[in-house]
């Protein structure tokens, strides 16, 4: 057993350990030296490894930096291009937005149906109304002059039977034109028709000497009342004729023809006769371009808010004008109905009152 232990000790310790003795200090020195050698070897190896790693890291860093520089330049160029592209896109969007806004406000879809020239149209209607007033005034003066001409009744009958008087067909066309607008000749015919129908045989005018007699005064008063009633009726007939007279200016007629064509219509627009247009013809045209035009419904469906608003405002404006004219017509009809009632009342109660006066007062005179 001792031999085995001795062999193990010899194997485990180097020769220099046995040569130096077996003291504890010697063993510690050996261990310290071994540690130092090991540390030096490790440090040397580590330093070599660290240098290699530093070289690789530096090389890799240089490669990365070079790559980053190139890529950074590319990225910068891309960013600049993107910025310029965005700026151009924003400008394009701004221009497109303004264009779309302009189109929404003033484009085809923003225009009222057939009323893109509404401002000039309104001015034309005012001029047409002034022309109608002039025609109306001229007809009134001629009719009053006709009623107060001191001629015999037979002279007026000869006038009615003259060949130049309108025929029944011409009379009907002058009062109720099929095309809504009268021609210039039909306006003159309508004037004669009114005199013929309204006051075909004006009553004789009494002289100043006849007015001094009771019978002359009675006749003069009755004639005056009769002529005033006739004048009120003829005035309404004159208003009817002027409404159909070709009074609107030529530029309004040209506008109407253009709008009728744009609305998809063909041929002569409704209400235009011999290249002229009346107020009645204008209202007929505006109605036909909508109610009588299937394209109008498609246009309304595709119109912008601005277009719908303009259409609504202009239609309300025309509705207001039509309401005014209808009110004027009702006013005239009220006057005529009142005069008709007074005339019929005079034919019934008037004679009874005359008889009563004769019995109660005249008999005592």
Steps between C-alpha positions, in 0.01 A plus 500: 500500500781739581662423172188596312470831687861584433455438130202734485692777673786468263265519206297796633792734580765606252866448556563863597261457789699210639824685440386803695382311794161442637448831685171682478665817361642316209164356406335843519767648276450228248125556495546876469743457217262264322220746539712782369603304198145401436384861535773624270415240243130582522576873484718454198239293327226743600700798376554329168133414478400853602725649234352272239149585618582871499629473146193315386269741681685799355486353153133418542434848638679658207299289262177589683587870504578496129181317428306737726650799326394371162164394624458825690566696183249287320252547781558877500448515126184293538376729775567808288322342205213399726480852641494650152243243393286578802529872430399445139215276612383761748516768233315271263239427763463871569460577130263207456308607809460853367400365161245269660372783717467722194326219313266444792416868517491595133530183293237331290360308795477822701295684239123515531328312219513735203562811706873568475421849370256584775634852565461615138170316488369700794606825335331388179175431682507852646552648154220281369268625773582861410430432133171334598399806701564721199285279277232488766492879536485551122206258466315666788532848350383385156201318651397802707531717192288249310231514768479881500501560125180693410385277215167349427440138599474393139859618441625253761293220352659564164839473668412161648377374161808621314718244323807591703335391824637171645310186407371255759812286459728802530304621802544168674873486417548857622338431838620143555820440298593135459871581534441721807678798341320731255655639186517875440202480264301297752554767766339756267219257424445440871470874551227521239330189638480657846339813359255289301405265783531744788347811345373424148263796485597786730211713615459846342649792687254774609574861421537775756156628405346157560664478841294797614178301472387243761484228236848585373646493851337163567641359177847646560514345849381160374750511213784589736423205729472267201831610349683466832377144540605422145841660559563274803423189296712611205787575736503138612491384139792731423696346787431156353631605159816664639578184696518317165662783305862446376650754737814325630838614354686306235777392739244325719369318194853396404557378854177298486601333174841409643354362822242297313778344292712424810200338666481253212213668317481518122332746270358835605468536878147527639369856514730646232317628193681671211809524719321691777387404849223615733468474877249219455738329257788528748304334778392226260862444399621481861228250579565283195873491576414333830167325517509418129869406494607157630864615505416750772440225756838343422665841527339561839620158621861577401503866606718628783364669809579839347318408180194378687499816708516722194224304330283528809563873544433585137188286486373670813571837342297408193229359723490834680463682168222265390326549832518876447349469153229265625418745778471777242272277292280423800481870573377570148255211512361638827436836336333344195287268715391797710410702190309204357306469824417871500385483138270206565370662817426819307306301243273356766474733799587809300169502310309438819669798663416717198135398519495564874647846448241578235213395724625655821684810386439564134123507544531783753707722272 
